[in-house]
Amino acid sequence: MIDLLDFVIRIRHKPFGTVRLLKREGGTYGVTKHLSKKVSLFDDGALMLVTSIKNGTEIAIRCCPGKVLQGHNIFGTDYLNGLAIKLIEYVLAVLDLEADQAQWTAWKDGDFEIRAVDITYRFALDSHLLLSRLIAHLARTMPMKYLPTPICPGIGVRMSVAERRVEWLFYDKQLEFADKRFKEAKYLEALIGDDAACAMIEALLPQEASQNIRTELKLGSGFLQMNNLNTGSKWTKERVKEIYFEELKFLRLDAVPSIAHGKVLLDRLTDPKLRQTFLGWLCGEDLSTYGNPQTLRLRRYAILEIINIDILLDVMPLNDPPCKMADVFNVDNKLPDFPDWVTQYPAVAYKGRDLPRVRKKRES
């Protein structure tokens, strides 16, 4: 999914917006020639930063396309050029500007500069409880040269790969989506309204964000120029995926220590009493000290149903396969771009083709 897009188009216009101030070293301010304004497609919708540059000859557009066009960025499309064209249409409409056919043809052919791209994919996990353990494990075990740093305490970890000029984020989208400071619900309601359908979608989206780890590749202008990827014509849906997994290889996740498989199973047991009993079994303790026979029988069947381990008959193999990082962040473990249920709610699954429905301002 294209999670952020910052690009520039050539079109003559009257400079617009508010003069930007550039803070220099020492705390002094200097006026730049860039004029910016924030615009939205819907009332209360996600904002796009639109900047007039080079004396009214170019316009820069920066936003999260998913939030702008489908009201959220839990899932989305890799179709970079399709997203860019639709954003251009809306920005020109808001600014009351017109482009000729030659300009539209050039843009559709990818004739625009790209300054930054974020690519995000989701990787399936056995349980949401495993996610926090996995994030902490990455923060603790990744090489210090990547400067692993916590982001939004409890949500994820950031890493910087200096030699590749990229950054990585590994985080819990469900926690971010539930945080009111990010205004996720506001953007969704701006797109589809506040009716029953919105309530259903607001319940489905957190489910879609759970039981997976979200991994984001951030590509700045340095990487794009170094790899000749700073124009739209260089990007296809297939190329987006190729770049992502090419860069993922440089993290060498296959060399990161695994998480013990027993702990992975433990994460799926949410009842403290079941967890305690399973831990005792893992450690080879006498389970009769954990309760009377009836209690142990009930716990045995409960554990068997949840994780398919029989604490009476099974023995944990010494070489039981652990949870390997390379297996989690594997192309075969990547979740589909869109879940099946979006066919019922197409407004929240913009794929870079048809126009999303524009809502008029609600009467107060």
Secondary structure by P-SEA (a helix, b strand, c coil): ccccccbbbbbbccccccbbbbbcccbbbbbccbbbbbbbcccccbbbbbbbccccccccccccccccccccccccccaaaaaaaaaaaaaaaaacccccaaaaaaaaaccccccbbbbbbbbbcccccaaaaaaaaaaccccccccccccccccbbbbbbccccbbbbbccaaaaaaccccaaaaaaaacccccaaaaaaaaaaaaaaccbbbbbbbbcaaaaaaacccccccccaaaaaaaaaaaaaaacccccccccaaaaaaaacccaaaaaaaaaaaacccccccccaaaaaaaaaaaaaacccccccccccccccccccccccccccccccccccccccccccccccccccccccccc
